[in-house]
Amino acid sequence: MAGNSQGQSNLTIKQFVERILNIGQLSRLEHLQLVTTFLSDYKVTDEERNQINRVFDELQTGRLKLVG
């Protein structure tokens, strides 16, 4: 889900969300990845959707910063 081109292993959605929330900011690419994952029906559980919603809630309330 959230791997990069430098060969780092993929993060689970929960790990991805926790990292974003701990850092307190979200890149536009990460935002796109989360939206795409959220809107896809491919193997996304209710728990994973709830995790992604946490990020969107934090972003909407201003507790999370969207960066370039």
N, CA, C and O atoms as a GROMACS GRO file, in nm:
protein
  272
    1MET      N    1   0.083  -0.120   0.000
    1MET     CA    2   0.000   0.000   0.000
    1MET      C    3   0.086   0.125   0.000
    1MET      O    4   0.063   0.216  -0.080
    2ALA      N    5   0.184   0.130   0.087
    2ALA     CA    6   0.257   0.254   0.101
    2ALA      C    7   0.407   0.236   0.083
    2ALA      O    8   0.487   0.303   0.149
    3GLY      N    9   0.443   0.149  -0.003
    3GLY     CA   10   0.585   0.131  -0.029
    3GLY      C   11   0.639   0.244  -0.114
    3GLY      O   12   0.563   0.326  -0.165
    4ASN      N   13   0.771   0.247  -0.130
    4ASN     CA   14   0.827   0.348  -0.217
    4ASN      C   15   0.920   0.282  -0.317
    4ASN      O   16   0.944   0.161  -0.309
    5SER      N   17   0.972   0.358  -0.407
    5SER     CA   18   1.053   0.304  -0.515
    5SER      C   19   1.194   0.263  -0.470
    5SER      O   20   1.269   0.206  -0.549
    6GLN      N   21   1.229   0.293  -0.348
    6GLN     CA   22   1.362   0.260  -0.299
    6GLN      C   23   1.367   0.123  -0.234
    6GLN      O   24   1.467   0.086  -0.173
    7GLY      N   25   1.259   0.046  -0.247
    7GLY     CA   26   1.260  -0.091  -0.201
    7GLY      C   27   1.220  -0.112  -0.056
    7GLY      O   28   1.237  -0.222  -0.004
    8GLN      N   29   1.168  -0.010   0.010
    8GLN     CA   30   1.120  -0.030   0.146
    8GLN      C   31   0.998  -0.121   0.141
    8GLN      O   32   0.922  -0.119   0.044
    9SER      N   33   0.981  -0.200   0.246
    9SER     CA   34   0.867  -0.291   0.248
    9SER      C   35   0.738  -0.212   0.262
    9SER      O   36   0.735  -0.101   0.314
   10ASN      N   37   0.631  -0.273   0.214
   10ASN     CA   38   0.501  -0.208   0.222
   10ASN      C   39   0.454  -0.202   0.366
   10ASN      O   40   0.475  -0.296   0.444
   11LEU      N   41   0.390  -0.093   0.401
   11LEU     CA   42   0.332  -0.076   0.533
   11LEU      C   43   0.187  -0.122   0.529
   11LEU      O   44   0.121  -0.110   0.426
   12THR      N   45   0.138  -0.172   0.640
   12THR     CA   46  -0.005  -0.199   0.648
   12THR      C   47  -0.076  -0.064   0.659
   12THR      O   48  -0.013   0.038   0.690
   13ILE      N   49  -0.204  -0.064   0.634
   13ILE     CA   50  -0.280   0.060   0.645
   13ILE      C   51  -0.270   0.115   0.787
   13ILE      O   52  -0.255   0.236   0.806
   14LYS      N   53  -0.278   0.028   0.887
   14LYS     CA   54  -0.269   0.073   1.025
   14LYS      C   55  -0.134   0.138   1.053
   14LYS      O   56  -0.128   0.244   1.115
   15GLN      N   57  -0.025   0.077   1.007
   15GLN     CA   58   0.109   0.134   1.026
   15GLN      C   59   0.123   0.267   0.954
   15GLN      O   60   0.181   0.362   1.006
   16PHE      N   61   0.069   0.273   0.832
   16PHE     CA   62   0.072   0.393   0.751
   16PHE      C   63   0.000   0.508   0.822
   16PHE      O   64   0.052   0.619   0.831
   17VAL      N   65  -0.119   0.478   0.872
   17VAL     CA   66  -0.200   0.579   0.942
   17VAL      C   67  -0.130   0.623   1.071
   17VAL      O   68  -0.123   0.743   1.099
   18GLU      N   69  -0.080   0.529   1.148
   18GLU     CA   70  -0.012   0.564   1.273
   18GLU      C   71   0.109   0.653   1.247
   18GLU      O   72   0.133   0.748   1.322
   19ARG      N   73   0.186   0.623   1.144
   19ARG     CA   74   0.302   0.706   1.110
   19ARG      C   75   0.259   0.848   1.076
   19ARG      O   76   0.320   0.944   1.122
   20ILE      N   77   0.155   0.861   0.995
   20ILE     CA   78   0.103   0.993   0.956
   20ILE      C   79   0.058   1.070   1.080
   20ILE      O   80   0.091   1.187   1.097
   21LEU      N   81  -0.019   1.004   1.166
   21LEU     CA   82  -0.071   1.071   1.285
   21LEU      C   83   0.041   1.108   1.382
   21LEU      O   84   0.035   1.213   1.446
   22ASN      N   85   0.143   1.025   1.392
   22ASN     CA   86   0.256   1.057   1.481
   22ASN      C   87   0.337   1.174   1.429
   22ASN      O   88   0.383   1.257   1.508
   23ILE      N   89   0.355   1.182   1.298
   23ILE     CA   90   0.430   1.292   1.238
   23ILE      C   91   0.348   1.422   1.241
   23ILE      O   92   0.404   1.531   1.257
   24GLY      N   93   0.217   1.409   1.227
   24GLY     CA   94   0.130   1.526   1.230
   24GLY      C   95   0.115   1.596   1.097
   24GLY      O   96   0.064   1.707   1.090
   25GLN      N   97   0.160   1.531   0.991
   25GLN     CA   98   0.142   1.589   0.859
   25GLN      C   99   0.123   1.479   0.755
   25GLN      O  100   0.160   1.363   0.776
   26LEU      N  101   0.064   1.519   0.645
   26LEU     CA  102   0.026   1.428   0.538
   26LEU      C  103   0.066   1.489   0.406
   26LEU      O  104   0.029   1.603   0.376
   27SER      N  105   0.143   1.415   0.328
   27SER     CA  106   0.181   1.467   0.196
   27SER      C  107   0.066   1.450   0.099
   27SER      O  108  -0.027   1.372   0.124
   28ARG      N  109   0.072   1.521  -0.010
   28ARG     CA  110  -0.034   1.508  -0.111
   28ARG      C  111  -0.036   1.367  -0.170
   28ARG      O  112  -0.142   1.315  -0.201
   29LEU      N  113   0.081   1.307  -0.186
   29LEU     CA  114   0.088   1.170  -0.236
   29LEU      C  115   0.024   1.072  -0.138
   29LEU      O  116  -0.051   0.983  -0.177
   30GLU      N  117   0.054   1.090  -0.009
   30GLU     CA  118  -0.007   1.004   0.092
   30GLU      C  119  -0.158   1.022   0.094
   30GLU      O  120  -0.233   0.926   0.109
   31HIS      N  121  -0.203   1.148   0.080
   31HIS     CA  122  -0.346   1.176   0.074
   31HIS      C  123  -0.410   1.102  -0.043
   31HIS      O  124  -0.515   1.039  -0.028
   32LEU      N  125  -0.347   1.110  -0.159
   32LEU     CA  126  -0.397   1.041  -0.277
   32LEU      C  127  -0.402   0.890  -0.255
   32LEU      O  128  -0.498   0.824  -0.294
   33GLN      N  129  -0.298   0.835  -0.193
   33GLN     CA  130  -0.295   0.691  -0.164
   33GLN      C  131  -0.410   0.651  -0.072
   33GLN      O  132  -0.474   0.548  -0.093
   34LEU      N  133  -0.435   0.732   0.030
   34LEU     CA  134  -0.542   0.700   0.123
   34LEU      C  135  -0.680   0.711   0.058
   34LEU      O  136  -0.765   0.625   0.079
   35VAL      N  137  -0.700   0.816  -0.021
   35VAL     CA  138  -0.829   0.832  -0.090
   35VAL      C  139  -0.852   0.717  -0.186
   35VAL      O  140  -0.962   0.660  -0.191
   36THR      N  141  -0.750   0.682  -0.262
   36THR     CA  142  -0.762   0.572  -0.358
   36THR      C  143  -0.792   0.441  -0.287
   36THR      O  144  -0.878   0.364  -0.330
   37THR      N  145  -0.722   0.417  -0.177
   37THR     CA  146  -0.745   0.295  -0.100
   37THR      C  147  -0.885   0.294  -0.041
   37THR      O  148  -0.954   0.193  -0.045
   38PHE      N  149  -0.927   0.407   0.014
   38PHE     CA  150  -1.057   0.418   0.077
   38PHE      C  151  -1.170   0.394  -0.022
   38PHE      O  152  -1.269   0.328   0.011
   39LEU      N  153  -1.155   0.446  -0.142
   39LEU     CA  154  -1.261   0.435  -0.242
   39LEU      C  155  -1.261   0.301  -0.314
   39LEU      O  156  -1.360   0.265  -0.378
   40SER      N  157  -1.152   0.228  -0.305
   40SER     CA  158  -1.147   0.098  -0.372
   40SER      C  159  -1.217  -0.006  -0.286
   40SER      O  160  -1.218   0.003  -0.163
   41ASP      N  161  -1.274  -0.102  -0.350
   41ASP     CA  162  -1.339  -0.211  -0.278
   41ASP      C  163  -1.246  -0.331  -0.266
   41ASP      O  164  -1.287  -0.436  -0.218
   42TYR      N  165  -1.122  -0.316  -0.309
   42TYR     CA  166  -1.028  -0.425  -0.313
   42TYR      C  167  -0.967  -0.451  -0.176
   42TYR      O  168  -0.878  -0.378  -0.133
   43LYS      N  169  -1.015  -0.552  -0.108
   43LYS     CA  170  -0.956  -0.600   0.017
   43LYS      C  171  -0.936  -0.491   0.122
   43LYS      O  172  -0.834  -0.490   0.191
   44VAL      N  173  -1.029  -0.401   0.136
   44VAL     CA  174  -1.022  -0.300   0.241
   44VAL      C  175  -1.130  -0.334   0.343
   44VAL      O  176  -1.249  -0.332   0.314
   45THR      N  177  -1.085  -0.366   0.464
   45THR     CA  178  -1.178  -0.406   0.569
   45THR      C  179  -1.242  -0.282   0.634
   45THR      O  180  -1.198  -0.170   0.613
   46ASP      N  181  -1.346  -0.307   0.712
   46ASP     CA  182  -1.410  -0.197   0.785
   46ASP      C  183  -1.311  -0.133   0.882
   46ASP      O  184  -1.312  -0.011   0.899
   47GLU      N  185  -1.227  -0.214   0.944
   47GLU     CA  186  -1.127  -0.160   1.037
   47GLU      C  187  -1.029  -0.068   0.964
   47GLU      O  188  -0.993   0.038   1.015
   48GLU      N  189  -0.986  -0.109   0.845
   48GLU     CA  190  -0.894  -0.027   0.767
   48GLU      C  191  -0.961   0.103   0.723
   48GLU      O  192  -0.898   0.209   0.724
   49ARG      N  193  -1.087   0.095   0.683
   49ARG     CA  194  -1.160   0.217   0.647
   49ARG      C  195  -1.170   0.312   0.767
   49ARG      O  196  -1.158   0.434   0.751
   50ASN      N  197  -1.191   0.256   0.886
   50ASN     CA  198  -1.196   0.339   1.007
   50ASN      C  199  -1.062   0.406   1.034
   50ASN      O  200  -1.057   0.522   1.075
   51GLN      N  201  -0.952   0.332   1.011
   51GLN     CA  202  -0.818   0.390   1.028
   51GLN      C  203  -0.799   0.508   0.933
   51GLN      O  204  -0.751   0.614   0.974
   52ILE      N  205  -0.836   0.489   0.808
   52ILE     CA  206  -0.822   0.596   0.708
   52ILE      C  207  -0.910   0.715   0.746
   52ILE      O  208  -0.869   0.830   0.730
   53ASN      N  209  -1.030   0.688   0.795
   53ASN     CA  210  -1.119   0.796   0.838
   53ASN      C  211  -1.057   0.878   0.951
   53ASN      O  212  -1.082   0.998   0.960
   54ARG      N  213  -0.978   0.814   1.037
   54ARG     CA  214  -0.909   0.887   1.144
   54ARG      C  215  -0.822   0.998   1.085
   54ARG      O  216  -0.820   1.110   1.136
   55VAL      N  217  -0.750   0.965   0.977
   55VAL     CA  218  -0.664   1.064   0.913
   55VAL      C  219  -0.748   1.178   0.856
   55VAL      O  220  -0.716   1.295   0.876
   56PHE      N  221  -0.855   1.144   0.785
   56PHE     CA  222  -0.940   1.248   0.726
   56PHE      C  223  -1.003   1.336   0.834
   56PHE      O  224  -1.015   1.457   0.816
   57ASP      N  225  -1.044   1.276   0.945
   57ASP     CA  226  -1.100   1.354   1.056
   57ASP      C  227  -0.998   1.451   1.113
   57ASP      O  228  -1.028   1.567   1.137
   58GLU      N  229  -0.876   1.402   1.135
   58GLU     CA  230  -0.769   1.488   1.189
   58GLU      C  231  -0.736   1.601   1.092
   58GLU      O  232  -0.711   1.714   1.133
   59LEU      N  233  -0.736   1.570   0.964
   59LEU     CA  234  -0.709   1.672   0.861
   59LEU      C  235  -0.819   1.778   0.861
   59LEU      O  236  -0.791   1.898   0.853
   60GLN      N  237  -0.942   1.733   0.869
   60GLN     CA  238  -1.056   1.825   0.864
   60GLN      C  239  -1.061   1.917   0.986
   60GLN      O  240  -1.102   2.032   0.975
   61THR      N  241  -1.020   1.866   1.101
   61THR     CA  242  -1.026   1.947   1.223
   61THR      C  243  -0.900   2.031   1.243
   61THR      O  244  -0.890   2.106   1.339
   62GLY      N  245  -0.803   2.018   1.153
   62GLY     CA  246  -0.683   2.100   1.160
   62GLY      C  247  -0.574   2.044   1.249
   62GLY      O  248  -0.472   2.111   1.270
   63ARG      N  249  -0.590   1.924   1.301
   63ARG     CA  250  -0.487   1.864   1.384
   63ARG      C  251  -0.381   1.792   1.302
   63ARG      O  252  -0.282   1.744   1.356
   64LEU      N  253  -0.403   1.786   1.172
   64LEU     CA  254  -0.310   1.724   1.081
   64LEU      C  255  -0.288   1.822   0.967
   64LEU      O  256  -0.383   1.880   0.916
   65LYS      N  257  -0.163   1.840   0.927
   65LYS     CA  258  -0.128   1.939   0.824
   65LYS      C  259  -0.104   1.869   0.690
   65LYS      O  260  -0.034   1.768   0.684
   66LEU      N  261  -0.162   1.922   0.584
   66LEU     CA  262  -0.139   1.873   0.450
   66LEU      C  263  -0.022   1.950   0.390
   66LEU      O  264  -0.027   2.073   0.379
   67VAL      N  265   0.084   1.878   0.352
   67VAL     CA  266   0.205   1.943   0.299
   67VAL      C  267   0.228   1.902   0.155
   67VAL      O  268   0.180   1.798   0.110
   68GLY      N  269   0.303   1.987   0.084
   68GLY     CA  270   0.332   1.974  -0.058
   68GLY      C  271   0.380   1.841  -0.097
   68GLY      O  272   0.407   1.817  -0.215
   0.00000   0.00000   0.00000
